[in-house]
Structures are given as structure tokens and as C-alpha cells.
């Protein structure tokens, strides 16, 4: 019996929306970029996205299937086969961490203005 075809969840669809052409302009660091993409997810949406990412990044899901799922979202970003799996695993791992606090550009972690 064939395995049922995976379909993108509403959370994954929204996750894909976070990857737009100006993302690297809005976020200057990797942490800022991930905050832009992942901070809109709260509560159960965050848990559902993390669980879906965990399910689709397992070895039994092919790179072709991952690309099909990714291309079903309205993303502006394209990844190579292996690169997409890496990005999705990074997102899943970051979803295990607490949400980031708002960025205070120009300030260090203590709140003091940078030089």
C-alpha cells in the first residue's frame, strides 16, 4: 500500500510566506531573520509547525517530496534539494527554543546603546 501523500499544513503555508525577497534586508543577522519568520507563530500554531517540520525532515521523506511541499507555499525563496532540508531542520530546532524578544537594534543585551 502506498504511503499517503503529505500536504502542507496551514502553519507550513504561513511559514513559507515568511520567506520573501526582502527578508535579508529586514533582518541583518541570522537571528533577526529567524525571528521575522518564526515569531508570528505562538501557542498551538508554533507546536503544530514544529511537529510538521519534524515529520517532514525525517529520512523517509525524500528531497523531491520536500521540494513539492515547499513549492506549494507562496514563498519567494528557492533552495537546493539538500539545502531545504537543512533550513527546515534549523527552523524546527529554533521552534524548540523560546520566542525571541523584540530586536533593539543599536543596543546590547543589557539595553545599553552600542558605541
N, C-alpha and C positions, 0 to 999 in steps of 0.2 A: 504494500500500500504506500502511495506517495505521501511525503510529508506535506502538510497544509502550507500554502504559500503565506509568507509573512506580509502583513500590511502595515504601513506606518500608522502609529497611534496619533491622536490629536496633539499630544505633547511633543512627539518627534517632529510632526509637521511644523509646530511653532518653533521648535529648536532650529530647524532648517531656516526659518525666517530670520533668525538671529545672525546668520552668516550672509552679510550683504556687502556690496562693493566698497563701502566707506568704513567698514569695521576697523581696518588698520589705521584709519585717520582718527576715528573717535577714541580708540584705545591705543595708547602709546606703548604699553608693556603687555606681555603675555597675560599677566594677572588682570589687567584692566580689560583686555579683550574677553577673557573668560567671564569676568563679572558682567559685561554687557550682554553676553549670550545666555548666561545661566541664572543671573539674579532675578529675572522675571518669574522664575519657577519657584513656587512656595508650596508648603504643605504637601498634600497628596499628589499634586501635579509633579512636584520635584521627585517624589518617591516613584511614581509611575514612569517618569522619564528614565530615571536611574535603572529601574528594573528592566525596561525595554532595551536600553543600551547594553545592559549586562547580558541579556538574552541574545541580542544580535551580534555581539562581539565574540561569542564563543567560537571555537574552531569548527563546529559543524555548520556554521553559516558561511557560505562562500563569499569571496570578494565580489563576484558578479551580483550576488543577491544583495550585498550591502550597497553597491552602486545603484541597483534598481530602487532600493528603498530611499537612498539619498536623492536620487533624481525625481522621486515622487514628491519632494518638498519644493517650495518656491525659493530655494537657495540661489545666491549669485556665485557661490564658491564651488570649485570643482577640485577633486582630489584624485590622485592615482589610486589604484586598487589597494595597495598596502597602506598608503598614507591615510586613507579614510578610516581604516580600522584603528590606526594609531590615534587619530583625532577623537574618534568615538570613545575609545578606552580612556583617553585623557579626560574627556567630559564626564564619563561615568565616575572616574576616580575623584574628580573635583566635586561632583554631586554628593559624595560621601562626606565632604568637609562642610562645616557651617557656611552659610551665605556670607559673602564678603560685606564689609561695611562700605558706605559711600566713599568714593575717592575724594581725597583732599589734596588735589594737585598743588604742588608748591609747598607742602607741609610734610614733615617727617612723621613717623608713627606716634610720637608723643604730642603731636599737634603744633609743634614749633615750626615757624616759617623757615624753609630751606634757604641757605645763603644766597 
